[in-house]
Amino acid sequence: MANDRHSLGEILTVARVIMGANVSPDEVLADVDVPGWYLRELERDCISVPNPDDLELILINYQLTHADVARLRRVTDLHEATAQLFYQRLEAVFADLTNPSTDPRAAMTRCAFLKSPAPALTDPAVCNDYPTILRCLRTQVEPELAEKVATKVYADGDYLAVESGERPFTMYDLYMLEFRLGTHDIASLLYVKDLVAAICDAVGVSRSELPLQLPNSRKLLANR
């Protein structure tokens, strides 16, 4: 259309980069019955008339609707608009976690891309990987609530498996960690020597106030 600024391929590429943290098409579609090569061709705009069923599965995987795509075609800043839409979807998922009638572990089945691996930490300057931050929360920051939160948002034993590295850290784990810390970017925590102090700074409390009850952890347990 005349007012379109972005093609379907651009939208799908940005969606994968933002929502799937730039994992490969094969990884982001690991639990979707669509081959990675098909998404690659769509991203390159090499398929002029997409198969409607395959496209529907891809959009559902990203929690996008056809109306979302139509709107994203016209926006000026595609990355910003996609990020805003993505975080709205995540907030909706996390809002469900506070609903006592909702099984929070169903979040991963509603958002298939959350099963994809979290970005690999290849920078040698990284001091704290994701499991280390998770362990710090449980053992030093909010020990009184961590076990209850783990039970609320993970299957039995899965939380400790993630923390110990026995199970790969997924996008679900990463976004849950960010949600508890109240941030969409924990990059600064990866490089600090004093992780506890950095977490206190991030949530705006004094170290003397430990142990904490993080606001979003309390929210996860509301009405339980």
Disulfide bonds with the S-S distance in Angstrom:
none
